[in-house]
Amino acid sequence: MGSITGSRERALFCQTLAPMILGLQGREVIVELKNETILYGTLIEVDCFMNLTLKNVRMVKSCGVETFQFEFFFLNGIKSLRYVRIPEDVDMIQTLRNQLDILSGKKARAERKKKKGTRANWLRNKEAKNMATTTT
């Protein structure tokens, strides 16, 4: 997700369903274009404008006869994307929640808070051990 650079872009990203597609990163997806071409490939990256980067892509034209192979494929999402088929084994609600937590920084704050609590407990234990050794 290295393509989200600013707060404005992050806000735009959170107001679309792009985080849902971002949750499919690294998975095999099927993408249908407005000209009825179908792409089969592994999703590498998504940005806030729904631009997709895929690898190991097989393109099937609308007639179904012509197929092309691409190692990498960049798709300008707003102009040409019709839809991305979400695999049945993906829990859409949980995936969307996870992605929004990551984008909002909620998970990072929880991790920092957890580590902070661990540090405080460690200091208390250290002080208790120091007091026990000084009294004996």
Phi and psi in degrees as GROMACS dihedral restraints (atoms count N, CA, C in turn):
[ dihedral_restraints ]
;  ai    aj    ak    al  type     phi  dphi    fc
    3     4     5     6     1   -67.9    20    10
    4     5     6     7     1    -3.1    20    10
    6     7     8     9     1   -87.1    20    10
    7     8     9    10     1   -11.8    20    10
    9    10    11    12     1   -87.2    20    10
   10    11    12    13     1   112.3    20    10
   12    13    14    15     1  -106.8    20    10
   13    14    15    16     1   -34.7    20    10
   15    16    17    18     1  -125.2    20    10
   16    17    18    19     1   171.6    20    10
   18    19    20    21     1   -67.9    20    10
   19    20    21    22     1   -33.7    20    10
   21    22    23    24     1   -65.5    20    10
   22    23    24    25     1   -42.9    20    10
   24    25    26    27     1   -67.1    20    10
   25    26    27    28     1   -37.7    20    10
   27    28    29    30     1   -64.3    20    10
   28    29    30    31     1   -41.2    20    10
   30    31    32    33     1   -63.8    20    10
   31    32    33    34     1   -43.1    20    10
   33    34    35    36     1   -63.3    20    10
   34    35    36    37     1   -39.9    20    10
   36    37    38    39     1   -61.7    20    10
   37    38    39    40     1   -41.4    20    10
   39    40    41    42     1   -73.3    20    10
   40    41    42    43     1   -16.9    20    10
   42    43    44    45     1   -92.1    20    10
   43    44    45    46     1     4.1    20    10
   45    46    47    48     1  -121.8    20    10
   46    47    48    49     1  -176.2    20    10
   48    49    50    51     1   -93.8    20    10
   49    50    51    52     1    13.7    20    10
   51    52    53    54     1   -58.8    20    10
   52    53    54    55     1   -35.9    20    10
   54    55    56    57     1   -61.1    20    10
   55    56    57    58     1   -30.6    20    10
   57    58    59    60     1   -63.6    20    10
   58    59    60    61     1   -43.9    20    10
   60    61    62    63     1   -69.4    20    10
   61    62    63    64     1   -35.1    20    10
   63    64    65    66     1   -60.8    20    10
   64    65    66    67     1   -33.1    20    10
   66    67    68    69     1   -65.5    20    10
   67    68    69    70     1   -14.7    20    10
   69    70    71    72     1   -93.2    20    10
   70    71    72    73     1     5.4    20    10
   72    73    74    75     1   -55.4    20    10
   73    74    75    76     1   134.5    20    10
   75    76    77    78     1    85.6    20    10
   76    77    78    79     1    -2.2    20    10
   78    79    80    81     1  -105.8    20    10
   79    80    81    82     1   158.9    20    10
   81    82    83    84     1   -74.0    20    10
   82    83    84    85     1   128.7    20    10
   84    85    86    87     1  -129.6    20    10
   85    86    87    88     1   161.5    20    10
   87    88    89    90     1  -119.0    20    10
   88    89    90    91     1   124.5    20    10
   90    91    92    93     1  -118.5    20    10
   91    92    93    94     1   128.9    20    10
   93    94    95    96     1  -107.0    20    10
   94    95    96    97     1   134.3    20    10
   96    97    98    99     1   -98.1    20    10
   97    98    99   100     1   165.8    20    10
   99   100   101   102     1   -64.2    20    10
  100   101   102   103     1   -26.3    20    10
  102   103   104   105     1   -88.3    20    10
  103   104   105   106     1    16.8    20    10
  105   106   107   108     1    68.8    20    10
  106   107   108   109     1    17.3    20    10
  108   109   110   111     1   -81.6    20    10
  109   110   111   112     1   143.1    20    10
  111   112   113   114     1  -116.1    20    10
  112   113   114   115     1   134.6    20    10
  114   115   116   117     1  -113.8    20    10
  115   116   117   118     1   132.7    20    10
  117   118   119   120     1  -116.0    20    10
  118   119   120   121     1   123.1    20    10
  120   121   122   123     1  -173.7    20    10
  121   122   123   124     1  -179.0    20    10
  123   124   125   126     1   -96.6    20    10
  124   125   126   127     1   126.3    20    10
  126   127   128   129     1   -76.0    20    10
  127   128   129   130     1   126.1    20    10
  129   130   131   132     1  -102.2    20    10
  130   131   132   133     1   -47.7    20    10
  132   133   134   135     1  -150.2    20    10
  133   134   135   136     1   150.3    20    10
  135   136   137   138     1  -136.0    20    10
  136   137   138   139     1   141.9    20    10
  138   139   140   141     1  -118.4    20    10
  139   140   141   142     1  -178.7    20    10
  141   142   143   144     1   -67.9    20    10
  142   143   144   145     1   -15.0    20    10
  144   145   146   147     1   -96.5    20    10
  145   146   147   148     1    12.2    20    10
  147   148   149   150     1    65.2    20    10
  148   149   150   151     1    22.5    20    10
  150   151   152   153     1   -73.1    20    10
  151   152   153   154     1   132.8    20    10
  153   154   155   156     1  -115.1    20    10
  154   155   156   157     1   143.6    20    10
  156   157   158   159     1  -118.8    20    10
  157   158   159   160     1   125.1    20    10
  159   160   161   162     1  -121.3    20    10
  160   161   162   163     1   155.9    20    10
  162   163   164   165     1  -127.8    20    10
  163   164   165   166     1   159.7    20    10
  165   166   167   168     1    50.1    20    10
  166   167   168   169     1    58.3    20    10
  168   169   170   171     1   -95.0    20    10
  169   170   171   172     1   137.3    20    10
  171   172   173   174     1  -115.9    20    10
  172   173   174   175     1   121.4    20    10
  174   175   176   177     1  -104.8    20    10
  175   176   177   178     1   129.1    20    10
  177   178   179   180     1  -117.8    20    10
  178   179   180   181     1   120.3    20    10
  180   181   182   183     1   -68.9    20    10
  181   182   183   184     1   165.2    20    10
  183   184   185   186     1   -59.3    20    10
  184   185   186   187     1   -30.0    20    10
  186   187   188   189     1   -73.7    20    10
  187   188   189   190     1   -17.4    20    10
  189   190   191   192     1    83.8    20    10
  190   191   192   193     1    -6.0    20    10
  192   193   194   195     1   -89.5    20    10
  193   194   195   196     1   -45.4    20    10
  195   196   197   198     1   -84.2    20    10
  196   197   198   199     1   130.2    20    10
  198   199   200   201     1  -129.7    20    10
  199   200   201   202     1   145.0    20    10
  201   202   203   204     1  -131.1    20    10
  202   203   204   205     1   150.4    20    10
  204   205   206   207     1  -114.9    20    10
  205   206   207   208     1   136.5    20    10
  207   208   209   210     1  -133.7    20    10
  208   209   210   211     1   140.0    20    10
  210   211   212   213     1   -72.7    20    10
  211   212   213   214     1   -45.3    20    10
  213   214   215   216     1  -132.3    20    10
  214   215   216   217     1   149.7    20    10
  216   217   218   219     1  -145.9    20    10
  217   218   219   220     1   125.8    20    10
  219   220   221   222     1  -104.5    20    10
  220   221   222   223     1   131.5    20    10
  222   223   224   225     1  -120.1    20    10
  223   224   225   226     1   121.6    20    10
  225   226   227   228     1   -77.2    20    10
  226   227   228   229     1    99.9    20    10
  228   229   230   231     1   -62.0    20    10
  229   230   231   232     1   -46.0    20    10
  231   232   233   234     1   -63.8    20    10
  232   233   234   235     1   -38.3    20    10
  234   235   236   237     1   -83.0    20    10
  235   236   237   238     1   -32.4    20    10
  237   238   239   240     1  -124.3    20    10
  238   239   240   241     1   -11.7    20    10
  240   241   242   243     1   -80.4    20    10
  241   242   243   244     1   126.5    20    10
  243   244   245   246     1   -93.4    20    10
  244   245   246   247     1   -58.2    20    10
  246   247   248   249     1  -161.5    20    10
  247   248   249   250     1   162.1    20    10
  249   250   251   252     1  -113.4    20    10
  250   251   252   253     1   125.0    20    10
  252   253   254   255     1   -78.7    20    10
  253   254   255   256     1   125.9    20    10
  255   256   257   258     1   -92.0    20    10
  256   257   258   259     1   126.7    20    10
  258   259   260   261     1   -57.9    20    10
  259   260   261   262     1   148.5    20    10
  261   262   263   264     1   -64.2    20    10
  262   263   264   265     1   -28.6    20    10
  264   265   266   267     1   -79.8    20    10
  265   266   267   268     1    -0.2    20    10
  267   268   269   270     1   -91.9    20    10
  268   269   270   271     1   126.6    20    10
  270   271   272   273     1   -81.6    20    10
  271   272   273   274     1   102.9    20    10
  273   274   275   276     1   -62.2    20    10
  274   275   276   277     1   -42.2    20    10
  276   277   278   279     1   -65.4    20    10
  277   278   279   280     1   -46.7    20    10
  279   280   281   282     1   -66.1    20    10
  280   281   282   283     1   -39.7    20    10
  282   283   284   285     1   -62.0    20    10
  283   284   285   286     1   -44.4    20    10
  285   286   287   288     1   -64.7    20    10
  286   287   288   289     1   -41.6    20    10
  288   289   290   291     1   -61.7    20    10
  289   290   291   292     1   -45.0    20    10
  291   292   293   294     1   -60.5    20    10
  292   293   294   295     1   -45.4    20    10
  294   295   296   297     1   -66.0    20    10
  295   296   297   298     1   -40.6    20    10
  297   298   299   300     1   -68.0    20    10
  298   299   300   301     1   -34.8    20    10
  300   301   302   303     1   -63.5    20    10
  301   302   303   304     1   -41.6    20    10
  303   304   305   306     1   -65.6    20    10
  304   305   306   307     1   -45.3    20    10
  306   307   308   309     1   -65.8    20    10
  307   308   309   310     1   -37.0    20    10
  309   310   311   312     1   -79.6    20    10
  310   311   312   313     1   -12.3    20    10
  312   313   314   315     1    85.5    20    10
  313   314   315   316     1     7.6    20    10
  315   316   317   318     1   -61.7    20    10
  316   317   318   319     1   -42.5    20    10
  318   319   320   321     1   -67.0    20    10
  319   320   321   322     1   -39.4    20    10
  321   322   323   324     1   -65.3    20    10
  322   323   324   325     1   -41.2    20    10
  324   325   326   327     1   -64.2    20    10
  325   326   327   328     1   -40.3    20    10
  327   328   329   330     1   -64.0    20    10
  328   329   330   331     1   -40.2    20    10
  330   331   332   333     1   -64.9    20    10
  331   332   333   334     1   -42.7    20    10
  333   334   335   336     1   -63.9    20    10
  334   335   336   337     1   -40.2    20    10
  336   337   338   339     1   -65.4    20    10
  337   338   339   340     1   -40.4    20    10
  339   340   341   342     1   -63.8    20    10
  340   341   342   343     1   -43.6    20    10
  342   343   344   345     1   -66.2    20    10
  343   344   345   346     1   -37.9    20    10
  345   346   347   348     1   -62.8    20    10
  346   347   348   349     1   -42.6    20    10
  348   349   350   351     1   -63.0    20    10
  349   350   351   352     1   -39.6    20    10
  351   352   353   354     1   -64.8    20    10
  352   353   354   355     1   -40.7    20    10
  354   355   356   357     1   -64.1    20    10
  355   356   357   358     1   -42.9    20    10
  357   358   359   360     1   -63.0    20    10
  358   359   360   361     1   -42.5    20    10
  360   361   362   363     1   -64.0    20    10
  361   362   363   364     1   -39.3    20    10
  363   364   365   366     1   -61.7    20    10
  364   365   366   367     1   -43.0    20    10
  366   367   368   369     1   -64.3    20    10
  367   368   369   370     1   -42.1    20    10
  369   370   371   372     1   -60.5    20    10
  370   371   372   373     1   -45.0    20    10
  372   373   374   375     1   -62.8    20    10
  373   374   375   376     1   -39.5    20    10
  375   376   377   378     1   -65.0    20    10
  376   377   378   379     1   -43.6    20    10
  378   379   380   381     1   -63.6    20    10
  379   380   381   382     1   -40.2    20    10
  381   382   383   384     1   -63.6    20    10
  382   383   384   385     1   -40.6    20    10
  384   385   386   387     1   -66.2    20    10
  385   386   387   388     1   -40.3    20    10
  387   388   389   390     1   -63.3    20    10
  388   389   390   391     1   -41.7    20    10
  390   391   392   393     1   -66.4    20    10
  391   392   393   394     1   -38.3    20    10
  393   394   395   396     1   -66.2    20    10
  394   395   396   397     1   -38.0    20    10
  396   397   398   399     1   -76.0    20    10
  397   398   399   400     1   -30.7    20    10
  399   400   401   402     1   -76.9    20    10
  400   401   402   403     1   -26.3    20    10
  402   403   404   405     1   -82.0    20    10
  403   404   405   406     1   -19.1    20    10
